[in-house]
Amino acid sequence: MSGQRLQTQFSKVFAHFSGKDSDTNLQDMAEIFSCTRRNARMVLSKMGEQGWLSWEPAVGRGKQSRLTFHRTDSDLQMKRVRKWVKDGKLDAALEELGNDAAKLAHLIQEQLGVSTQEGKQIIRLPYYRAFPCLNPAKPLRRSEQHLITQIFNGLTRFNDSTEEVEADLAHHWEALSDTHWRFYLRPAVRFHDGSLLQTDDVIWSLQTLSENVYFSHIDHIVAPEDNVIDFYLNRPDRRLPDTLAVPMASIQSKKAATSKNGEQFPVGTGPYRVVENNSHQLVLKAHDQYFGFRALTDEIEIWVLDSAAMCYLQPTATLDPTALDSRQGILQNGTKERLALDEGCNYLMLNRCSGVAKDPRWAAYLSDRLSSLRLLPYLAESGIGEYRLTNAYGLLPGWIHTNVSHSDIAVPSSKTTLRLAHQSDNPLFPLMAKALKALLAKEGVGLDIEVVSYEDMMEPKQAKKVDIWLCGMSLGNKRSDAILPWLMNFEHLSAAMPQDEFSVVVEKMATWRDKDQPHFDAETIGKTLVGSAQIIPLFHIWLGVVDGRELEDVSSNKVGWFDFKSVWKKPAL
């Protein structure tokens, strides 16, 4: 008998006796269960094994047996609902609770946060979407950037505090010439599956990036000896260790990455390994053979809850850069909220290659009309108030490149319906697209909206049919060169920008890499992108972590998450 069926039978007997301990007999129980006396005895035995009730058979003809309840029907109902919540079956749980959203939110909240089970520390966090692809070589959204750093290692990495490059899988490196670098690997590093890191894994992982403009100056990679990797460049890069410190350059297990489920269940060398990844949960467990300091938290569970559920939650040690969130009550109870503006923004990108903005009149009109200031009244009507947004006047906070004084540019008459594409699985963008449509409708311009995957945003397959892209960027740190991976991010910008203008940006990157000057003039590029109507900055997002004082050493990083391996719960002594 299934657990669900057994609970249904318990509900019957509990209701029959009104939850009161009673004297009865096996025949009566068989009638309640609608089964034979033999099966009734088996059902009572199973309920006894579960600890729900006790059945004391009478000795002697005509004597009554004793039925004693140890659980109530509501106890079992809540147990069933809690399991559904844990399994992500929120619709079933809500129905069982009589569609009481407040009760559902309480049960979700009850299971989130920090707990200790069998001596292991577990952190459960809510999030609004799943993570079906954790392949560092694919386009990475903000949260995937963070998860990649927990699962994988690169040859080098950026220190979150100093933002300087430091050793990771490579413990030392040297430039043998302007176009020849040598990296020395740590010995005996193991992947999550127990296999040893080989030079072939490093070479394969980095060669998969060869078509990306950011890495296109890498001519070839060889291993002259065990644990030694040589890079040969077709153009000088005095900062190759910095170039290789981005999450995209993480080292994968070649065998695992090319397997059927390699993107959903990636195998890296990082402090956490993926043990479960589905539409309602991502579970990471500490990698006991990690070559660095073993993670202080044993398990991280990220629960996928929709935006509606998130509205009711006030979890401790939680984070969510885009979903709805009401936290005023928490903050009054002494918790800390550490927020900072994201190093990036939501933006519109005009297709100046094959879209309507190829016509300078349309580019000027859209750049003027689709500003954040003009959009705000329409967003207010869409219920945008719960989101943490602030007007963006440039790609990064503090950059002022947009023209805040609007002109009265007439609508070009050559076309009256435009096509906008925005990425899926983002609760904010549908509201922004709706507001944009309403704004343009008042100007007599139609807007068709298409929802695409983030991968299609970065590697557009039908770029010629799209006039405007609605997307977001997050650089991950404040370094002057942090903008480069985004500028060269697959074909996102190059598909929409005139080739001669994009070539200028690529040349600026190559020239900077060839010199000792540490500062890269990112702001000039940002100003050019906005001034040419290539990019229309919309809003910056406030990111951070709500610390309920259950965890030690919680500190938000530049993508709104915290380092899983460094946080811990102080025992109550």
MINUDO-808111 format. One record per residue (C-alpha): residue in three letters; x, y negated, z negated. Coordinates in steps of 0.05 Angstrom, whole numbers, padded with zeros to 5 digits, always signed. Layout:
REM residues N
AlaXYZ...
This chain:
REM residues 573
Met+00000+00000+00000Ser+00027-00068+00020Gly+00041-00121-00033Gln-00015-00165-00004Arg-00065-00108-00006Leu-00045-00091-00078Gln-00055-00163-00100Thr-00124-00163-00066Gln-00143-00101-00106Phe-00119-00134-00170Ser-00162-00195-00155Lys-00223-00148-00150Val-00211-00114-00216Phe-00193-00179-00251Ala-00258-00212-00226His-00299-00151-00244Phe-00277-00153-00317Ser-00271-00230-00319Gly-00199-00222-00339Lys-00217-00190-00405Asp-00184-00126-00432Ser-00237-00072-00428Asp-00255+00001-00440Thr-00273+00035-00375Asn-00262+00100-00337Leu-00229+00124-00273Gln-00295+00132-00236Asp-00313+00059-00248Met-00244+00038-00223Ala-00252+00081-00160Glu-00318+00045-00145Ile-00286-00023-00155Phe-00228-00005-00109Ser-00275+00031-00059Cys-00231+00092-00059Thr-00225+00162-00089Arg-00208+00175-00162Arg-00140+00200-00140Asn-00124+00137-00101Ala-00151+00094-00158Arg-00102+00126-00205Met-00045+00111-00155Val-00066+00039-00149Leu-00069+00030-00224Ser+00000+00062-00230Lys+00029+00013-00179Met-00002-00046-00215Gly+00029-00021-00279Glu+00097-00016-00246Gln+00090-00090-00226Gly+00074-00108-00298Trp+00005-00136-00280Leu-00035-00091-00326Ser-00033-00028-00369Trp-00078+00033-00359Glu-00083+00080-00418Pro-00122+00143-00397Ala-00168+00171-00450Val-00156+00241-00477Gly-00220+00282-00482Arg-00285+00287-00443Gly-00331+00227-00446Lys-00280+00179-00476Gln-00265+00112-00445Ser-00196+00092-00419Arg-00165+00025-00438Leu-00150-00029-00387Thr-00104-00086-00411Phe-00086-00146-00367His-00016-00176-00371Arg-00025-00225-00313Thr-00082-00268-00288Asp-00107-00272-00217Ser-00082-00343-00213Asp-00013-00319-00234Leu-00011-00273-00175Gln-00040-00326-00129Met+00015-00374-00148Lys+00068-00320-00140Arg+00040-00307-00070Val+00038-00381-00053Arg+00110-00391-00079Lys+00134-00336-00033Trp+00098-00367+00026Val+00130-00434+00009Lys+00199-00401+00006Asp+00186-00367+00073Gly+00165-00432+00104Lys+00092-00410+00113Leu+00065-00477+00090Asp-00002-00472+00127Ala-00019-00406+00093Ala+00002-00434+00026Leu-00040-00496+00035Glu-00101-00455+00054Glu-00092-00410-00007Leu-00091-00473-00050Gly-00156-00498-00022Asn-00121-00549+00023Asp-00096-00586-00038Ala-00035-00623-00011Ala-00015-00649-00079Lys-00011-00578-00107Leu+00030-00555-00047Ala+00078-00613-00056His+00086-00596-00129Leu+00103-00523-00112Ile+00153-00545-00060Gln+00185-00593-00108Glu+00187-00539-00162Gln+00233-00496-00119Leu+00278-00551-00094Gly+00339-00580-00128Val+00393-00543-00168Ser+00386-00475-00200Thr+00430-00420-00228Gln+00414-00347-00211Glu+00457-00290-00236Gly+00513-00339-00252Lys+00512-00370-00182Gln+00497-00443-00169Ile+00446-00456-00114Ile+00424-00522-00084Arg+00358-00525-00045Leu+00348-00586+00000Pro+00289-00607+00043Tyr+00297-00627+00116Tyr+00249-00642+00172Arg+00276-00597+00228Ala+00313-00533+00241Phe+00384-00522+00266Pro+00380-00471+00323Cys+00447-00491+00353Leu+00509-00499+00310Asn+00559-00496+00366Pro+00611-00552+00357Ala+00624-00554+00432Lys+00552-00574+00446Pro+00524-00645+00435Leu+00518-00657+00360Arg+00466-00698+00325Arg+00481-00732+00258Ser+00464-00673+00213Glu+00497-00622+00258Gln+00561-00663+00253His+00559-00653+00178Leu+00542-00579+00180Ile+00598-00566+00230Thr+00648-00594+00179Gln+00622-00546+00126Ile+00624-00484+00172Phe+00686-00498+00214Asn+00755-00528+00211Gly+00794-00565+00264Leu+00869-00569+00273Thr+00864-00636+00237Arg+00808-00673+00201Phe+00790-00742+00176Asn+00792-00753+00101Asp+00722-00778+00082Ser+00751-00828+00031Thr+00811-00856+00068Glu+00788-00841+00139Glu+00860-00822+00155Val+00878-00759+00192Glu+00903-00701+00151Ala+00923-00628+00158Asp+00870-00575+00166Leu+00883-00510+00204Ala+00949-00541+00226His+00995-00557+00168His+01046-00597+00209Trp+01052-00625+00279Glu+01102-00665+00321Ala+01105-00701+00387Leu+01160-00669+00429Ser+01148-00722+00484Asp+01095-00772+00504Thr+01056-00715+00537His+01076-00655+00495Trp+01052-00641+00424Arg+01065-00581+00379Phe+01019-00559+00321Tyr+01038-00507+00269Leu+00980-00464+00243Arg+00970-00440+00173Pro+00984-00365+00168Ala+00933-00312+00148Val+00871-00356+00157Arg+00807-00313+00161Phe+00741-00325+00195His+00676-00313+00158Asp+00672-00242+00187Gly+00740-00225+00157Ser+00779-00227+00222Leu+00845-00266+00226Leu+00849-00332+00262Gln+00889-00321+00326Thr+00921-00372+00372Asp+00874-00346+00427Asp+00815-00372+00386Val+00846-00441+00382Ile+00863-00444+00456Trp+00794-00419+00477Ser+00757-00467+00431Leu+00793-00528+00456Gln+00794-00508+00530Thr+00717-00505+00529Leu+00720-00581+00520Ser+00762-00594+00582Glu+00704-00624+00622Asn+00690-00676+00568Val+00721-00742+00586Tyr+00746-00752+00514Phe+00790-00690+00521Ser+00803-00693+00597His+00875-00716+00586Ile+00892-00646+00558Asp+00923-00611+00618His+00935-00542+00587Ile+00947-00508+00519Val+00994-00451+00505Ala+01020-00412+00446Pro+01096-00405+00451Glu+01097-00364+00387Asp+01050-00337+00334Asn+01017-00394+00295Val+01045-00447+00343Ile+01002-00486+00392Asp+01031-00531+00447Phe+00989-00585+00482Tyr+01011-00611+00550Leu+00977-00676+00570Asn+00967-00709+00637Arg+00967-00778+00604Pro+01003-00798+00539Asp+00964-00795+00473Arg+01004-00821+00414Arg+00944-00804+00370Leu+00928-00733+00391Pro+00921-00710+00318Asp+00867-00763+00311Thr+00835-00743+00376Leu+00830-00671+00352Ala+00800-00689+00284Val+00728-00698+00310Pro+00676-00644+00294Met+00671-00627+00368Ala+00743-00600+00366Ser+00727-00548+00312Ile+00757-00480+00322Gln+00709-00422+00333Ser+00717-00347+00334Lys+00719-00331+00408Lys+00688-00263+00398Ala+00630-00289+00355Ala+00618-00352+00397Thr+00608-00311+00461Ser+00561-00262+00427Lys+00485-00264+00436Asn+00470-00304+00372Gly+00535-00342+00370Glu+00503-00411+00368Gln+00451-00394+00315Phe+00499-00354+00271Pro+00567-00386+00284Val+00631-00357+00254Gly+00683-00407+00231Thr+00737-00412+00178Gly+00704-00466+00136Pro+00682-00466+00063Tyr+00612-00440+00080Arg+00586-00384+00124Val+00517-00380+00156Val+00477-00321+00128Glu+00407-00342+00150Asn+00384-00390+00204Asn+00312-00392+00228Ser+00255-00441+00240His+00242-00452+00165Gln+00309-00442+00130Leu+00385-00450+00138Val+00424-00413+00084Leu+00499-00424+00074Lys+00540-00382+00025Ala+00610-00398+00000His+00666-00366+00040Asp+00707-00330-00013Gln+00767-00323+00033Tyr+00770-00397+00050Phe+00842-00420+00056Gly+00827-00484+00018Phe+00795-00494-00050Arg+00736-00447-00057Ala+00669-00483-00057Leu+00642-00501-00126Thr+00570-00489-00105Asp+00556-00417-00085Glu+00496-00426-00040Ile+00463-00482-00001Glu+00391-00472+00023Ile+00362-00523+00071Trp+00286-00516+00075Val+00252-00541+00138Leu+00190-00580+00118Asp+00150-00624+00164Ser+00147-00699+00156Ala+00078-00696+00124Ala+00104-00651+00069Met+00165-00696+00059Cys+00119-00754+00043Tyr+00100-00722-00023Leu+00168-00699-00044Gln+00215-00732-00093Pro+00271-00681-00098Thr+00336-00692-00134Ala+00401-00691-00096Thr+00362-00696-00031Leu+00374-00733+00032Asp+00338-00747+00097Pro+00360-00803+00143Thr+00297-00805+00186Ala+00237-00770+00154Leu+00185-00806+00113Asp+00203-00813+00041Ser+00172-00846-00021Arg+00221-00851-00078Gln+00201-00910-00121Gly+00179-00863-00177Ile+00245-00829-00179Leu+00286-00892-00182Gln+00246-00915-00242Asn+00266-00852-00279Gly+00340-00867-00281Thr+00364-00833-00219Lys+00414-00865-00171Glu+00402-00880-00099Arg+00466-00894-00060Leu+00450-00924+00008Ala+00491-00954+00064Leu+00475-00973+00136Asp+00490-00918+00185Glu+00550-00931+00230Gly+00507-00932+00291Cys+00436-00948+00312Asn+00374-00927+00351Tyr+00378-00957+00420Leu+00350-00959+00490Met+00396-00942+00548Leu+00375-00967+00616Asn+00389-00926+00678Arg+00429-00975+00719Cys+00451-00921+00769Ser+00386-00894+00797Gly+00331-00922+00753Val+00291-00986+00757Ala+00347-01024+00720Lys+00391-01015+00781Asp+00356-01080+00801Pro+00388-01135+00759Arg+00320-01169+00752Trp+00291-01108+00718Ala+00352-01100+00674Ala+00347-01172+00651Tyr+00271-01166+00640Leu+00276-01102+00599Ser+00335-01127+00558Asp+00295-01188+00540Arg+00227-01156+00527Leu+00247-01092+00492Ser+00284-01123+00434Ser+00274-01100+00362Leu+00243-01167+00343Arg+00190-01161+00397Leu+00178-01088+00379Leu+00167-01097+00304Pro+00094-01119+00307Tyr+00075-01058+00348Leu+00114-01012+00302Ala+00077-01041+00242Glu+00012-01018+00274Ser+00041-00948+00282Gly+00055-00940+00207Ile+00130-00951+00211Gly+00134-00984+00143Glu+00157-00921+00107Tyr+00220-00916+00149Arg+00285-00948+00128Leu+00301-00992+00187Thr+00335-01059+00197Asn+00341-01098+00261Ala+00404-01083+00302Tyr+00437-01140+00339Gly+00494-01097+00363Leu+00513-01023+00365Leu+00543-01025+00295Pro+00523-01063+00231Gly+00554-01132+00232Trp+00559-01138+00308Ile+00518-01195+00336His+00513-01185+00411Thr+00439-01191+00428Asn+00405-01256+00447Val+00356-01272+00391Ser+00324-01330+00430His+00278-01298+00482Ser+00264-01327+00550Asp+00202-01320+00593Ile+00229-01274+00648Ala+00174-01254+00696Val+00158-01181+00708Pro+00190-01158+00774Ser+00135-01136+00821Ser+00171-01078+00854Lys+00146-01026+00805Thr+00092-01023+00752Thr+00103-00955+00718Leu+00168-00935+00684Arg+00191-00869+00656Leu+00221-00863+00586Ala+00253-00801+00556His+00267-00792+00482Gln+00296-00734+00443Ser+00252-00683+00410Asp+00250-00664+00336Asn+00254-00734+00310Pro+00193-00763+00273Leu+00213-00835+00288Phe+00220-00834+00363Pro+00147-00817+00381Leu+00125-00879+00341Met+00177-00922+00375Ala+00157-00896+00444Lys+00084-00910+00429Ala+00102-00981+00408Leu+00143-00992+00471Lys+00085-00968+00513Ala+00038-01016+00479Leu+00086-01074+00486Leu+00097-01062+00561Ala+00022-01051+00573Lys+00009-01123+00553Glu+00057-01143+00607Gly+00021-01101+00659Val+00076-01049+00660Gly+00059-00975+00651Leu+00104-00926+00614Asp+00105-00851+00622Ile+00138-00815+00563Glu+00177-00750+00566Val+00205-00712+00507Val+00270-00675+00519Ser+00321-00637+00477Tyr+00382-00673+00449Glu+00426-00632+00495Asp+00388-00657+00555Met+00396-00728+00529Met+00471-00720+00528Glu+00475-00678+00592Pro+00415-00704+00632Lys+00393-00657+00686Gln+00342-00704+00717Ala+00375-00771+00705Lys+00350-00799+00771Lys+00278-00794+00748Val+00288-00830+00682Asp+00288-00906+00676Ile+00299-00913+00601Trp+00329-00867+00548Leu+00310-00875+00475Cys+00363-00845+00431Gly+00407-00854+00369Met+00480-00855+00354Ser+00520-00844+00290Leu+00595-00851+00291Gly+00610-00817+00224Asn+00664-00865+00200Lys+00686-00937+00203Arg+00750-00927+00243Ser+00759-00973+00302Asp+00765-00914+00350Ala+00703-00877+00323Ile+00663-00905+00381Leu+00704-00866+00433Pro+00674-00797+00423Trp+00605-00828+00432Leu+00625-00868+00494Met+00653-00805+00526Asn+00598-00760+00498Phe+00586-00710+00555Glu+00548-00747+00610His+00502-00789+00568Leu+00531-00858+00584Ser+00565-00841+00650Ala+00499-00817+00681Ala+00466-00885+00669Met+00524-00933+00678Pro+00554-00955+00744Gln+00617-00914+00757Asp+00663-00974+00765Glu+00642-01001+00696Phe+00649-00933+00662Ser+00718-00925+00693Val+00739-00990+00659Val+00719-00961+00591Val+00757-00896+00605Glu+00819-00935+00625Lys+00815-00977+00561Met+00815-00913+00520Ala+00874-00884+00558Thr+00914-00949+00553Trp+00902-00953+00477Arg+00924-00881+00468Asp+00990-00897+00503Lys+01008-00953+00455Asp+01027-00959+00381Gln+00973-01011+00367Pro+00929-00979+00313His+00866-01021+00324Phe+00820-01004+00383Asp+00778-01062+00407Ala+00711-01027+00402Glu+00671-01090+00392Thr+00690-01118+00460Ile+00663-01054+00493Gly+00600-01059+00450Lys+00590-01131+00471Thr+00598-01112+00544Leu+00548-01055+00540Val+00496-01101+00509Gly+00512-01161+00553Ser+00505-01120+00617Ala+00437-01094+00593Gln+00464-01024+00593Ile+00446-01014+00519Ile+00391-01048+00480Pro+00404-01039+00405Leu+00340-01030+00364Phe+00349-01011+00291His+00400-00989+00241Ile+00379-00935+00190Trp+00395-00935+00116Leu+00428-00870+00096Gly+00445-00842+00028Val+00434-00792-00027Val+00385-00794-00085Asp+00424-00766-00144Gly+00379-00739-00198Arg+00438-00731-00245Glu+00434-00655-00239Leu+00498-00652-00197Glu+00568-00678-00209Asp+00610-00713-00156Val+00553-00728-00108Ser+00576-00779-00057Ser+00542-00795+00008Asn+00585-00790+00070Lys+00577-00833+00133Val+00524-00788+00163Gly+00479-00789+00102Trp+00498-00721+00072Phe+00546-00700+00018Asp+00604-00651+00016Phe+00571-00586-00006Lys+00635-00553-00030Ser+00653-00609-00079Val+00588-00618-00118Trp+00572-00576-00179Lys+00526-00571-00238Lys+00554-00581-00308Pro+00530-00526-00355Ala+00488-00546-00414Leu+00530-00530-00476
